[in-house]
Amino acid sequence: MLAWAAFQLLTALSWAAHLRAVIGNSSIANNWGELLTARELWEIMENGNFQDSPLGFWTPAIGLAALTWALWAGWKLQAGIACLKARFLPWLAAMPIAAALGYLPLWALHASLWNTLAFLSGLGIQFLGWANFFGRPLLYMAFVSALTLQWWLCRLDLARHAPGNTQEWLIHLKDSFLRLWTRPVQWGNIVFFGVVIRAGLAYGVLLLAWEWGGREINRLWAFAFLQAAAAAANAWIIGWTLRVTALYWKRDLEARLEVRRLEASTRRGFMAVKDRE
């Protein structure tokens, strides 16, 4: 939670400092609470000397460090729930494996829902137009979240046992893929509603700050505090999802190992009967 709060707060503050340094003492920089129009925002980015360094040096540096911290802390939490050791190699190796397993099917699902929303919004019904406006960003965030979920399942399996031959690799790929796609309703609900809640918290704070304005330093600090609180709440939701994933993986692994043990025992019994005949 602290890592995600640091990612949200420190990157915002460092970018604000970079923005102030580039713009200087202009009226826009001194009146952030004046509800800037889209044209004013465009003029800031177009004519504010941001072309060479739109974020500055410290914003991406701090963001990358905080994000790495948050991802590794999540891995340690998940590995602990699954009674595994949080090692770096499974954490890293599972990334390309998850992308190979999940990107195409998840993107196909995302594209079909995206096009469906676009079609419905073209019918001229106002409600469907708003559903398309808010639904498309949520769909993209859900796509990233589902791909991340596939990564979590892959790294748990790799942390338990690194495949040593082709057959073991095939079993790992099959199990990791099926753990996500044999529970589409359950995982779909967790991913979608998790995205809705997290996005609602983040954009709710932004909307509130937009309404408040920023003429007083106390309001700015209150906004920063609310941003950190929303990020911490979102981190708690992510942590809850990590726990659920780890517990599901443990139960699924036990079930699959038992099924394979019974299948092997059945084959041995069949071969013994055949030999006696």
Steps between C-alpha positions, in 0.01 A plus 500: 500500500784736581668425166187578297436816705859609432456429130183710485613789717870538426461481122221759511704736716816458292310566177334806656846629599624440144195677361558801725867514406420503127204738506646731761290769661227519239141562600407144406761350735376717787132420450461125469159523663347707223354200311730504199332454166608237248651777285710628790628151575587454133687833499696397809618176339554652154661833588648428841835357382398144593589340168848385602412398857127483568542323833846611606761264643373437851140414413575181299795412728290519816206334326711205380657451844165516681333272245776240531470520878122451480521204260767324705309560825194345336703198394635451852147519639363253248788256538458507877129416471585209268777381739767560236826690496485830310786454254594743225529255209137370506378857547686615189469188281123485545455836325570385139324168568185682615516728196531200267211317668260782565556790264323373189188348664461794737551749217240317288250522787590864558461586130161330474364688803660825378334470158169403661502818708589706193212345306250559780610861543430558131132418546437852624381409852653736753545239771692272263719793397596562863554126551745505210673813631564354846516135398787518253764619752373241748530228237861590432580502872323165538712358216820604676368369833409160350842470337657581836285227657639252246850610604419436866382147425808423288752624753345298783531183295860579405590578859370160613692302239712613208423275199798287406389350170254550216222297660520700823495826305189390313330407827593838648365690198180296489431533873575872509272565204214288631516655848390827347267389221308223677361759746401785263202623703680506835820660368299733277307633798815544708681681219212722386368608838854545630573734210174692552566554870864600453421736212207645696722580798773660288272708277274588793792666678601677179146629445476619859830687470385652172191636676695623800758695306852570620521860610590400856797285594285310750275383217798380303632300794151361562487391137841335530389319817182375329705378203725302734196361687333393174822334384528315833137382471566381146812320623289321762266382223799378298634324809165330554506382136855369547385296800199360314723402206751327725232305689329398176832386353569283806159330485520454123851353527386251765206395284713457186770302683236271651337442161837415346581267789169317453551481124850356547368250756223396263747451215726289721206288609388453142849399391526254791171334401611487138831340597322230702281420203 
